[in-house]
Amino acid sequence: MKIIPLKIIALSFLVLSSFLCFSQDEKPKTIDEAVNYFIKNWSEETKKAFTDTSGGKSPVSIAHFGTGLWIRNNWIRGNRAPELVAQFSKSGLFDPDQISYVILSMVYKRLNNTPYNIDSILLSSKESHDKFMNTMNKMEDETIAHAKENLEKVHIGDSVRFYIPIALFTDGRPNEIGDNTVYYLKGFQRSGLPIIILDGLVIGKSDGRVRYGDATITIKITYSSRHDIRMHSTLDDSLDVDEIPARLIAVGNAETFVIQNIDIEKY
């Protein structure tokens, strides 16, 4: 069970550390030059690590926060390699994360002697990105509509029941609940996701900026279906999230929840 994480860490460090001796003046002007940059500068050890799929995870995905971050910071962000960025822009690709992924994908193919066509990859990447953005925009619209619906039906003094999805760690332990977490998942109660059910009395509400996910409802908790869930608040911008202690959700507490991802019933 511990082999994969160690392998991922080793690969990320190995690939990232291979850049420490590179000149920051070497800026590729084309996608081919960007790919050749790695073929030329990587050691054989790094190339072997980058093409190793025995851990069950894509080396390209693993390298996203190592080599990919280096690409984004040194070539893409701030238009530091303008000719390279322009080639992607002409194909409708502007997102630094996607650009670095495309470059690493081509490096992976080159190292594995897999034929590829740059124009085809760019077109496919744009289509995938457009599909992803359409899905995200739809989810955002549904989230906003859901938050507005919750605001309109709940009033101070109402008795309510909250259904809140819980994220789990890989070992099955419940993660903490943040008060401004994820997009609303339509029908999540029936999707098999673990939830916590809270009953309470509404003692406050704020319409905030619904589009930005900070419309809130505050309840005094009268019932909790679980007693092992911790919560941290990130609504106070004056505090760093790492400085905010997590606390157990418990009956009697007054807690404020961003309502974009919660199902609410009145009773």
TIZALO-136060 format. One record per atom (N, C-alpha, C, O): x, y, z. Coordinates in steps of 0.2 Angstrom, whole numbers, padded with zeros to 4 digits, always signed. Example, Ala and Ser with C-alpha at 12.3 -4.5 7.8 and 13.67 -1.06 7.14 Angstrom:
BEGIN
+0066-0028+0039/+0062-0022+0039/+0066-0016+0039/+0071-0017+0042/+0064-0011+0035/+0068-0005+0036/+0064+0000+0039/+0067+0006+0040/
This chain:
BEGIN
+0004-0006+0000/+0000+0000+0000/+0004+0006+0000/+0002+0011-0003/+0010+0006+0003/+0014+0012+0004/+0019+0013-0002/+0022+0018-0003/+0019+0008-0007/+0024+0008-0012/+0022+0014-0017/+0027+0017-0020/+0016+0014-0019/+0014+0019-0024/+0015+0026-0022/+0018+0030-0026/+0013+0028-0016/+0015+0035-0014/+0022+0037-0014/+0024+0042-0016/+0026+0032-0012/+0034+0034-0012/+0036+0034-0019/+0041+0038-0020/+0034+0030-0023/+0036+0030-0030/+0034+0037-0033/+0038+0040-0037/+0028+0039-0032/+0025+0045-0034/+0030+0051-0032/+0032+0055-0036/+0031+0051-0025/+0036+0056-0023/+0043+0056-0026/+0045+0062-0028/+0045+0050-0027/+0052+0050-0029/+0052+0052-0037/+0057+0056-0039/+0047+0050-0041/+0047+0052-0048/+0046+0060-0048/+0050+0063-0052/+0042+0063-0044/+0041+0070-0044/+0047+0074-0042/+0049+0079-0046/+0051+0071-0037/+0057+0075-0035/+0062+0074-0040/+0066+0078-0042/+0063+0068-0043/+0068+0066-0048/+0067+0071-0054/+0072+0074-0056/+0061+0071-0057/+0060+0075-0063/+0061+0082-0061/+0064+0086-0065/+0058+0085-0056/+0059+0092-0054/+0067+0094-0053/+0069+0099-0055/+0070+0089-0049/+0077+0091-0048/+0082+0091-0054/+0087+0094-0054/+0079+0088-0059/+0083+0088-0065/+0084+0094-0068/+0088+0095-0073/+0080+0099-0066/+0080+0106-0069/+0085+0111-0066/+0086+0116-0068/+0088+0109-0060/+0091+0114-0056/+0097+0116-0059/+0099+0122-0058/+0100+0113-0064/+0106+0115-0068/+0105+0118-0074/+0109+0120-0078/+0098+0119-0076/+0096+0121-0083/+0097+0129-0083/+0095+0132-0078/+0098+0132-0088/+0099+0139-0089/+0091+0141-0090/+0087+0139-0094/+0090+0147-0086/+0083+0150-0087/+0082+0154-0093/+0077+0156-0095/+0088+0154-0097/+0087+0158-0103/+0085+0154-0109/+0083+0156-0114/+0085+0147-0108/+0083+0143-0113/+0075+0143-0114/+0072+0139-0111/+0073+0147-0118/+0066+0147-0119/+0064+0144-0126/+0066+0147-0131/+0060+0139-0126/+0058+0136-0133/+0053+0140-0136/+0049+0144-0133/+0054+0140-0143/+0049+0145-0147/+0043+0141-0150/+0039+0144-0153/+0044+0134-0150/+0039+0130-0153/+0038+0124-0149/+0041+0123-0144/+0032+0120-0150/+0031+0114-0146/+0036+0109-0147/+0038+0106-0142/+0038+0108-0153/+0044+0104-0154/+0050+0105-0150/+0053+0101-0147/+0052+0112-0150/+0057+0114-0146/+0056+0112-0138/+0061+0110-0135/+0050+0113-0136/+0049+0112-0129/+0050+0104-0128/+0052+0103-0122/+0047+0100-0132/+0048+0093-0131/+0055+0091-0131/+0058+0087-0127/+0059+0094-0136/+0066+0092-0137/+0070+0094-0131/+0075+0091-0129/+0068+0100-0128/+0071+0102-0122/+0072+0097-0117/+0077+0096-0113/+0067+0093-0115/+0067+0088-0110/+0071+0082-0113/+0075+0079-0109/+0070+0080-0119/+0074+0074-0122/+0081+0076-0121/+0085+0071-0120/+0083+0082-0123/+0090+0084-0122/+0093+0084-0115/+0099+0082-0114/+0089+0087-0111/+0092+0089-0104/+0091+0084-0099/+0094+0083-0094/+0086+0079-0100/+0085+0074-0094/+0090+0069-0095/+0092+0067-0100/+0092+0067-0089/+0096+0061-0088/+0093+0055-0090/+0087+0054-0091/+0096+0049-0092/+0093+0043-0093/+0089+0040-0088/+0084+0037-0088/+0091+0042-0081/+0088+0040-0075/+0081+0043-0075/+0076+0040-0074/+0081+0050-0077/+0075+0053-0076/+0070+0051-0082/+0064+0050-0081/+0073+0050-0088/+0068+0047-0093/+0065+0040-0092/+0060+0039-0093/+0069+0036-0089/+0067+0030-0087/+0061+0030-0082/+0056+0027-0082/+0062+0035-0077/+0057+0036-0071/+0051+0038-0074/+0045+0037-0072/+0051+0043-0079/+0046+0046-0082/+0041+0041-0087/+0035+0043-0087/+0044+0036-0089/+0041+0031-0093/+0039+0025-0090/+0036+0021-0092/+0040+0025-0083/+0038+0019-0079/+0031+0020-0077/+0029+0024-0073/+0027+0015-0079/+0020+0015-0077/+0018+0009-0072/+0012+0008-0071/+0023+0006-0069/+0022+0000-0065/+0018+0002-0058/+0015-0002-0055/+0018+0009-0056/+0015+0011-0050/+0007+0011-0051/+0004+0012-0047/+0005+0011-0058/-0002+0011-0059/-0005+0018-0060/-0011+0019-0061/-0001+0023-0060/-0003+0030-0061/+0001+0033-0067/+0007+0031-0069/-0002+0037-0071/+0001+0040-0076/+0007+0045-0074/+0006+0049-0070/+0013+0044-0077/+0018+0048-0076/+0017+0055-0077/+0019+0060-0074/+0013+0056-0083/+0011+0063-0085/+0007+0067-0079/+0009+0073-0078/+0002+0063-0076/-0002+0066-0071/+0003+0067-0065/+0002+0072-0061/+0007+0062-0063/+0011+0063-0057/+0016+0069-0058/+0017+0072-0053/+0018+0070-0064/+0023+0076-0065/+0020+0083-0065/+0023+0088-0066/+0013+0083-0064/+0009+0089-0065/+0012+0094-0060/+0012+0100-0062/+0013+0092-0054/+0015+0097-0049/+0023+0097-0048/+0026+0101-0044/+0027+0094-0052/+0034+0094-0052/+0036+0097-0059/+0037+0103-0059/+0037+0093-0064/+0039+0096-0070/+0034+0101-0073/+0036+0106-0076/+0028+0099-0072/+0022+0103-0075/+0022+0110-0072/+0021+0115-0075/+0024+0110-0065/+0024+0117-0062/+0030+0121-0065/+0029+0127-0066/+0035+0117-0066/+0041+0121-0068/+0040+0124-0075/+0042+0130-0077/+0036+0120-0080/+0035+0122-0086/+0030+0129-0086/+0031+0134-0089/+0025+0128-0081/+0020+0134-0081/+0024+0140-0078/+0022+0146-0080/+0028+0139-0073/+0031+0145-0070/+0037+0148-0074/+0038+0154-0074/+0040+0144-0078/+0046+0146-0082/+0045+0148-0089/+0048+0152-0093/+0039+0145-0092/+0038+0146-0099/+0031+0150-0100/+0030+0154-0105/+0026+0147-0097/+0019+0149-0098/+0017+0156-0095/+0015+0161-0098/+0017+0156-0088/+0014+0161-0084/+0019+0167-0086/+0025+0167-0086/+0016+0173-0086/+0020+0179-0088/+0022+0179-0095/+0026+0184-0097/+0020+0175-0099/+0022+0175-0106/+0029+0174-0107/+0032+0178-0111/+0033+0170-0103/+0040+0170-0103/+0043+0167-0109/+0049+0168-0111/+0039+0163-0112/+0041+0160-0119/+0036+0162-0124/+0031+0157-0126/+0035+0168-0126/+0030+0171-0130/+0028+0167-0136/+0022+0166-0138/+0033+0165-0140/+0032+0161-0146/+0029+0154-0145/+0024+0152-0149/+0031+0151-0140/+0028+0145-0138/+0020+0146-0136/+0016+0142-0138/+0019+0151-0131/+0013+0152-0129/+0008+0154-0135/+0002+0152-0135/+0011+0158-0140/+0007+0160-0146/+0005+0154-0150/-0001+0154-0152/+0009+0149-0150/+0007+0143-0154/+0001+0139-0151/-0003+0137-0154/+0001+0139-0144/-0005+0136-0141/-0011+0140-0142/-0016+0138-0143/-0010+0147-0141/-0015+0151-0141/-0019+0151-0148/-0025+0151-0148/-0015+0150-0153/-0018+0150-0160/-0023+0143-0161/-0027+0143-0165/-0021+0139-0156/-0025+0132-0157/-0031+0133-0151/-0035+0128-0151/-0032+0138-0148/-0037+0139-0143/-0035+0137-0136/-0040+0136-0132/-0029+0136-0135/-0027+0133-0128/-0024+0139-0125/-0018+0141-0127/-0026+0141-0119/-0024+0146-0115/-0022+0144-0108/-0018+0148-0105/-0025+0139-0105/-0024+0137-0098/-0017+0134-0097/-0015+0129-0100/-0013+0137-0093/-0006+0135-0091/-0006+0127-0089/-0002+0124-0091/-0011+0125-0085/-0011+0118-0083/-0012+0113-0089/-0009+0108-0090/-0016+0115-0094/-0017+0111-0100/-0011+0111-0104/-0010+0106-0107/-0008+0117-0105/-0003+0118-0109/+0003+0113-0107/+0006+0110-0111/+0004+0113-0100/+0010+0109-0098/+0008+0102-0098/+0013+0098-0100/+0002+0100-0098/+0000+0093-0098/+0001+0091-0106/+0003+0085-0107/-0001+0095-0110/+0000+0093-0117/+0008+0092-0119/+0010+0087-0122/+0012+0097-0117/+0019+0096-0118/+0022+0089-0115/+0026+0086-0118/+0020+0088-0108/+0022+0082-0105/+0020+0076-0109/+0023+0071-0109/+0014+0076-0111/+0011+0070-0115/+0015+0069-0121/+0016+0063-0123/+0017+0074-0125/+0021+0073-0130/+0028+0070-0129/+0031+0066-0132/+0031+0073-0123/+0037+0070-0121/+0037+0063-0119/+0041+0059-0121/+0031+0061-0116/+0030+0054-0114/+0030+0050-0121/+0033+0044-0121/+0026+0052-0126/+0026+0049-0132/+0032+0048-0135/+0034+0043-0138/+0036+0053-0135/+0043+0053-0139/+0047+0048-0135/+0051+0044-0139/+0047+0048-0129/+0052+0043-0125/+0049+0036-0126/+0053+0031-0125/+0043+0035-0128/+0041+0028-0129/+0040+0027-0136/+0037+0021-0138/+0043+0031-0140/+0043+0030-0148/+0036+0029-0150/+0035+0025-0155/+0031+0033-0148/+0024+0032-0150/+0023+0038-0155/+0024+0044-0153/+0021+0037-0161/+0020+0042-0166/+0014+0047-0164/+0010+0044-0160/+0015+0053-0165/+0010+0058-0163/+0010+0063-0168/+0015+0065-0172/+0004+0067-0169/+0003+0072-0173/+0001+0078-0169/-0004+0078-0165/+0005+0083-0169/+0004+0089-0165/-0002+0092-0166/-0006+0094-0161/-0004+0094-0172/-0011+0097-0173/-0017+0093-0171/-0021+0095-0168/-0016+0086-0171/-0021+0082-0169/-0022+0082-0161/-0027+0082-0158/-0016+0082-0158/-0016+0082-0151/-0019+0089-0148/-0023+0089-0143/-0017+0095-0152/-0020+0101-0150/-0027+0101-0151/-0031+0104-0146/-0030+0099-0156/-0037+0099-0157/-0041+0095-0152/-0046+0097-0150/-0038+0089-0151/-0041+0084-0146/-0041+0088-0139/-0046+0087-0135/-0035+0091-0137/-0035+0094-0131/-0040+0100-0130/-0043+0101-0125/-0041+0104-0136/-0046+0109-0135/-0053+0107-0135/-0057+0109-0131/-0054+0101-0138/-0061+0098-0138/-0062+0096-0131/-0068+0097-0128/-0057+0093-0128/-0058+0090-0121/-0059+0096-0116/-0063+0095-0111/-0055+0101-0117/-0055+0107-0112/-0062+0110-0113/-0065+0112-0108/-0065+0111-0119/-0071+0114-0120/-0077+0110-0117/-0081+0113-0114/-0076+0104-0118/-0081+0099-0115/-0081+0100-0107/-0086+0100-0104/-0075+0100-0104/-0074+0101-0097/-0077+0107-0095/-0080+0107-0090/-0075+0113-0098/-0078+0119-0096/-0086+0120-0097/-0089+0123-0092/-0088+0117-0102/-0096+0116-0102/-0099+0113-0096/-0104+0115-0094/-0096+0107-0094/-0098+0103-0089/-0098+0108-0082/-0102+0108-0078/-0092+0111-0081/-0091+0115-0075/-0096+0121-0075/-0098+0122-0070/-0097+0124-0081/-0101+0130-0081/-0109+0127-0079/-0112+0131-0076/-0110+0121-0082/-0117+0119-0080/-0118+0117-0073/-0123+0119-0069/-0112+0114-0070/-0112+0113-0063/-0113+0119-0058/-0116+0119-0053/-0109+0124-0061/-0109+0131-0057/-0116+0134-0057/-0119+0136-0052/-0119+0134-0063/-0126+0136-0064/-0131+0132-0059/-0135+0135-0056/-0130+0126-0059/-0135+0122-0055/-0133+0123-0047/-0138+0123-0043/-0127+0124-0046/-0125+0126-0039/-0128+0133-0037/-0131+0133-0031/-0127+0138-0041/-0130+0144-0039/-0138+0144-0039/-0141+0147-0034/-0141+0140-0043/-0148+0140-0043/-0150+0136-0036/-0155+0138-0033/-0146+0131-0034/-0148+0127-0028/-0147+0132-0022/-0151+0132-0017/-0142+0136-0022/-0141+0140-0016/-0146+0145-0016/-0149+0147-0010/-0149+0148-0021/-0154+0153-0021/-0160+0150-0019/-0164+0153-0015/-0162+0144-0021/-0168+0140-0018/-0167+0139-0011/-0172+0140-0007/-0161+0137-0008/-0161+0136-0001/-0162+0143+0003/-0165+0143+0008/-0159+0148+0000/-0160+0155+0003/-0168+0157+0004/-0170+0159+0009/-0171+0156-0002/-0178+0158-0002/-0183+0154+0002/-0188+0157+0005/-0181+0148+0003/-0186+0144+0007/-0185+0143+0015/-0189+0141+0018/-0179+0146+0017/-0177+0146+0024/-0177+0152+0027/-0175+0157+0024/-0180+0153+0033/-0181+0159+0037/-0179+0159+0044/-0178+0153+0047/-0177+0164+0047/-0175+0164+0054/-0180+0161+0058/-0186+0163+0057/-0179+0156+0062/-0183+0153+0067/-0186+0146+0064/-0189+0143+0068/-0184+0145+0058/-0187+0138+0055/-0183+0133+0058/-0177+0133+0060/-0186+0127+0059/-0182+0121+0060/-0181+0117+0054/-0185+0116+0049/-0174+0115+0053/-0172+0113+0047/-0168+0106+0048/-0166+0105+0053/-0167+0103+0042/-0163+0097+0042/-0158+0098+0036/-0160+0099+0031/-0152+0097+0038/-0146+0098+0033/-0144+0091+0031/-0143+0087+0035/-0143+0090+0025/-0139+0084+0022/-0133+0086+0019/-0133+0090+0014/-0127+0084+0022/-0121+0087+0020/-0116+0081+0018/-0115+0077+0022/-0113+0081+0011/-0109+0076+0009/-0102+0077+0013/-0100+0082+0015/-0099+0071+0014/-0093+0070+0018/-0088+0067+0013/-0089+0062+0010/-0082+0071+0013/-0076+0068+0009/-0073+0063+0014/-0072+0064+0020/-0070+0058+0011/-0067+0053+0015/-0059+0053+0013/-0057+0054+0007/-0055+0051+0018/-0048+0050+0016/-0048+0043+0013/-0052+0039+0013/-0042+0041+0010/-0041+0035+0006/-0042+0029+0011/-0044+0023+0009/-0041+0030+0017/-0041+0024+0022/-0049+0024+0025/-0050+0019+0029/-0053+0028+0022/-0060+0027+0025/-0062+0032+0030/-0068+0033+0032/-0057+0036+0033/-0059+0040+0039/-0062+0046+0036/-0060+0048+0030/-0067+0049+0039/-0070+0056+0037/-0065+0061+0037/-0062+0063+0042/-0065+0065+0031/-0061+0071+0031/-0065+0077+0035/-0071+0076+0037/-0062+0083+0036/-0066+0088+0039/-0071+0091+0034/-0070+0091+0028/-0076+0094+0037/-0081+0098+0033/-0078+0105+0033/-0078+0108+0038/-0077+0108+0027/-0076+0115+0026/-0083+0119+0025/-0087+0115+0023/-0083+0125+0027/-0090+0128+0026/-0090+0131+0019/-0096+0134+0017/-0085+0131+0015/-0086+0133+0008/-0082+0128+0004/-0076+0128+0002/-0086+0122+0002/-0082+0116-0001/-0083+0115-0008/-0080+0119-0012/-0088+0111-0010/-0088+0109-0017/-0094+0111-0021/-0099+0114-0018/-0094+0110-0027/-0100+0111-0031/-0106+0106-0029/-0105+0101-0026/-0112+0109-0029/-0118+0105-0027/-0118+0099-0032/-0118+0099-0038/-0119+0093-0029/-0120+0087-0033/-0127+0085-0033/-0130+0082-0028/-0130+0086-0038/-0137+0084-0039/-0139+0077-0037/-0136+0072-0040/-0143+0076-0032/-0145+0069-0030/-0140+0065-0026/-0140+0059-0026/-0135+0069-0023/-0130+0066-0019/-0132+0061-0014/-0129+0057-0012/-0138+0063-0011/-0141+0058-0006/-0142+0051-0008/-0141+0046-0004/-0143+0050-0015/-0144+0044-0017/-0138+0041-0021/-0139+0036-0024/-0132+0044-0021/-0127+0043-0025/-0122+0038-0021/-0117+0036-0024/-0123+0037-0015/-0119+0032-0011/-0113+0036-0007/-0110+0033-0004/-0113+0043-0008/-0108+0047-0004/-0110+0047+0003/-0116+0047+0004/-0106+0046+0007/-0107+0047+0015/-0110+0054+0016/-0107+0059+0013/-0114+0055+0021/-0117+0061+0023/-0117+0062+0030/-0117+0057+0034/-0118+0068+0033/-0120+0069+0039/-0126+0073+0039/-0127+0077+0035/-0131+0071+0044/-0138+0074+0044/-0138+0078+0050/-0136+0076+0056/-0139+0084+0050/-0140+0089+0055/-0147+0092+0056/-0149+0094+0051/-0150+0092+0062/-0156+0096+0063/-0154+0102+0067/-0149+0102+0071/-0158+0107+0066/-0156+0113+0069/-0161+0119+0068/-0166+0118+0064/-0160+0124+0072/-0164+0130+0072/-0161+0136+0068/-0155+0137+0070/-0164+0139+0063/-0160+0144+0059/-0160+0150+0064/-0165+0153+0066/-0154+0152+0065/-0153+0158+0069/-0149+0164+0065/-0148+0170+0068/-0148+0163+0059/-0145+0168+0055/-0144+0166+0047/-0144+0160+0046/-0144+0171+0043/-0143+0169+0036/-0140+0175+0032/-0141+0181+0034/-0137+0174+0027/-0134+0179+0023/-0134+0178+0016/-0131+0172+0014/-0137+0182+0012/-0137+0180+0005/-0130+0181+0001/-0129+0179-0004/-0125+0185+0005/-0119+0186+0002/-0118+0187-0005/-0122+0191-0008/-0113+0184-0008/-0113+0184-0015/-0114+0177-0018/-0109+0173-0018/-0120+0175-0019/-0122+0168-0021/-0117+0165-0026/-0115+0159-0026/-0115+0169-0031/-0111+0166-0037/-0104+0164-0034/-0101+0160-0037/-0102+0168-0029/-0095+0166-0026/-0095+0161-0021/-0090+0160-0017/-0101+0158-0019/-0101+0153-0014/-0101+0155-0007/-0099+0151-0003/-0103+0161-0005/-0102+0163+0002/-0109+0165+0005/-0109+0169+0009/-0115+0163+0001/-0121+0163+0005/-0122+0158+0010/-0120+0152+0009/-0124+0160+0016/-0123+0156+0022/-0130+0155+0026/-0134+0160+0026/-0131+0150+0030/-0136+0149+0034/-0133+0147+0041/-0129+0142+0041/-0134+0150+0046/-0132+0148+0053/-0137+0144+0057/-0143+0147+0057/-0136+0138+0059/-0141+0135+0064/-0138+0133+0070/-0132+0132+0071/-0142+0132+0075/-0140+0130+0082/-0142+0122+0081/-0148+0121+0081/-0137+0118+0082/-0138+0111+0081/-0142+0108+0086/-0140+0108+0092/-0147+0104+0085/-0151+0100+0089/-0150+0093+0089/-0152+0089+0093/-0148+0090+0083/-0147+0083+0082/-0141+0082+0077/-0141+0086+0072/-0137+0077+0078/-0132+0076+0073/-0132+0068+0072/-0131+0064+0077/-0132+0066+0066/-0132+0059+0064/-0125+0055+0066/-0124+0049+0066/-0120+0060+0066/-0113+0057+0067/-0109+0061+0072/-0111+0067+0073/-0105+0058+0076/-0101+0062+0081/-0093+0062+0080/-0090+0063+0085/-0091+0060+0074/-0084+0060+0072/-0082+0064+0067/-0077+0064+0064/-0086+0069+0065/-0085+0074+0060/-0083+0081+0063/-0086+0084+0067/-0077+0083+0060/-0074+0089+0062/-0076+0095+0057/-0076+0093+0051/-0076+0101+0059/-0077+0106+0054/-0072+0112+0055/-0071+0113+0061/-0070+0115+0050/-0066+0121+0051/-0070+0127+0047/-0073+0125+0041/-0069+0133+0049/-0072+0138+0045/-0067+0142+0041/-0061+0144+0044/-0068+0144+0035/-0064+0148+0031/-0067+0154+0029/-0065+0158+0024/-0072+0156+0033/-0076+0162+0031/-0073+0169+0033/-0074+0174+0030/-0068+0168+0038/-0064+0174+0041/-0058+0175+0037/-0053+0171+0037/-0058+0180+0032/-0052+0181+0028/-0046+0183+0031/-0041+0183+0029/-0047+0185+0038/-0041+0188+0041/-0037+0182+0044/-0031+0183+0046/-0039+0176+0044/-0036+0170+0047/-0033+0166+0041/-0037+0165+0036/-0027+0163+0042/-0025+0158+0037/-0028+0152+0039/-0029+0150+0045/-0030+0148+0034/-0034+0142+0035/-0030+0137+0039/-0033+0133+0043/-0023+0137+0039/-0019+0132+0043/-0020+0134+0050/-0018+0130+0055/-0022+0140+0052/-0022+0143+0059/-0029+0142+0062/-0029+0143+0068/-0033+0139+0058/-0040+0138+0061/-0041+0131+0063/-0041+0126+0060/-0042+0130+0070/-0043+0124+0073/-0049+0120+0071/-0054+0124+0071/-0049+0114+0069/-0055+0110+0067/-0059+0108+0074/-0055+0107+0079/-0065+0108+0074/-0069+0107+0080/-0074+0101+0078/-0077+0101+0072/-0076+0097+0083/-0081+0092+0082/-0088+0096+0081/-0089+0100+0085/-0092+0093+0076/-0099+0096+0076/-0103+0092+0081/-0102+0086+0082/-0106+0096+0085/-0109+0093+0091/-0116+0097+0092/-0117+0103+0091/-0121+0094+0095/-0127+0097+0097/-0126+0102+0102/-0121+0102+0107/-0129+0108+0101/-0128+0114+0105/-0124+0119+0102/-0125+0125+0104/-0120+0117+0097/-0116+0122+0094/-0120+0126+0089/-0125+0124+0086/-0118+0132+0088/-0120+0136+0082/-0115+0136+0077/-0109+0138+0078/-0117+0134+0071/-0112+0133+0065/-0115+0136+0059/-0121+0136+0058/-0110+0139+0055/-0112+0143+0049/-0110+0139+0043/-0104+0137+0043/-0115+0138+0039/-0113+0133+0033/-0114+0137+0026/-0119+0141+0026/-0110+0137+0022/-0111+0139+0015/-0116+0134+0012/-0115+0128+0012/-0121+0136+0009/-0127+0132+0007/-0127+0130+0000/-0132+0127-0002/-0121+0131-0004/-0121+0129-0011/-0121+0121-0012/-0124+0119-0017/-0119+0117-0007/-0118+0110-0008/-0122+0106-0003/-0121+0100-0001/-0127+0109+0000/-0131+0106+0005/-0139+0105+0003/-0141+0110+0000/-0142+0100+0004/-0149+0099+0004/-0152+0100+0010/-0150+0098+0015/-0157+0104+0010/-0161+0107+0016/-0168+0105+0015/-0172+0106+0010/-0171+0103+0021/-0178+0102+0022/-0180+0105+0028/-0177+0106+0033/-0186+0108+0027/-0190+0111+0033/-0195+0106+0036/-0198+0102+0033/-0195+0107+0043/-0200+0102+0046/-0203+0106+0052/-0207+0103+0055/
